[in-house]
Amino acid sequence: MVSQTSGKHTDYRLNDENLRNCYLSTLIVLSLFCSCQNKGNGVLSVTGSVAEQADSLWLPLDSILKGENTNVQTCVSEDGNLKFYCWDTCLRGMMLIYGVLCQYRTSDGGSKVLDLGVDGQCAWRVHYIRSIKKDDGSTYYIVKTSRHATSDDGYMWMDGFAIDHDTLRNVSVYDASDDLDECGMETNYFIRGWNSATDEEGEDWLFDYDTETKSLYVPITLCTDDDDIPIATDRYTLYTFDGMEFVDKGEVPHKGLHASLSSYKRLAKYFRTEKYIVRVDETDDGTYRYASWKASSNMGEKPELVIYGGSYDEEGDCYTFFNDGFEYVAGYTEVESLPDSFPFYYKFLLVKKNGKILLKEKEL
């Protein structure tokens, strides 16, 4: 299971009896809501008839949608045997209610379709499906799934599925056994805080699966005195598939981060400007570390500049560092107020020396 510091919301989904019952009664629905993160699987826009997709599983959805929504998203496994179709029914704001169909290949070469839409209670979303082939020749599927309890309170987990002749059944993520491991690998995290810290890029970092190394990165969270909901740290428990099961390899930093930056408590801020990539991490002593790369580079390369001992300005919501007479401000904010409109907040990377601004680049 996920390593996390306990907090009053950490085990909310498992401890809340009503939600637990909802989860168990819709166990198969855990892989229903697709955002089409799989490479090669794009949005299928339905305006009349549906063109056949590159994979062999497809449905004439125009007769099923009945005018609800013509923007259907699809996810399909690498082996083409499991596929999900979903669309927003536009019934409820942040607690999205989807129409969902699941299609899978049966042992006789045919296919089955399940209508798995959820009626008003639980809203689940699938980010990807991965085919896991075991050394014994069998195949099962791991699925990254999430839901929003509120706009800030997020849950994300992995679930496992297997096609048994003509039946789709829930199995363990770890080894495809019938031991469901208390619903598999999961985490509860502060959505808005994580999106802000990662400049909206971090959703893909959570439960990232590397198909080449067969490695799964399960997010580690922690609770602070200021946060009811655990925060994602950009540190992970690494699970590697050995041919028969996923094995716990211990805690690791962000996938691909340069080895010189591997020691940190949590990611505080990450963003890009026109010329730079900037990463700010909180260190074990409570101060902050600044690292930057050219925009054409990536975090796996040695950073051009590293500064330790930075501080956080809560009022300005920015991080300040000093190095050889230069002052670096990550997240410097300017506000633009327009008549009859909400104010616009712009964030910048600011570099100054002797009070003079040498660099001011807007976060992209």
MOBELLIN-V182493 format. One record per helix or strand. SS is the DSSP state (A for helix, B for strand). FROM is the first residue (numbers start at 1). LEN is the number of residues. Records with the same first field share a line. If there is no record, write none. Layout:
BEGIN
SS = FROM-LEN, FROM-LEN
END
This chain:
BEGIN
B = 4-1, 34-1, 43-3, 71-6, 82-7, 98-8, 111-5, 125-9, 139-10, 153-12, 167-5, 186-5, 208-3, 215-8, 231-11, 246-7, 266-7, 276-7, 288-7, 305-9, 318-6, 326-11, 344-10, 356-7
A = 12-4, 17-9, 27-5, 62-4, 181-3, 191-7, 202-3, 259-3
END
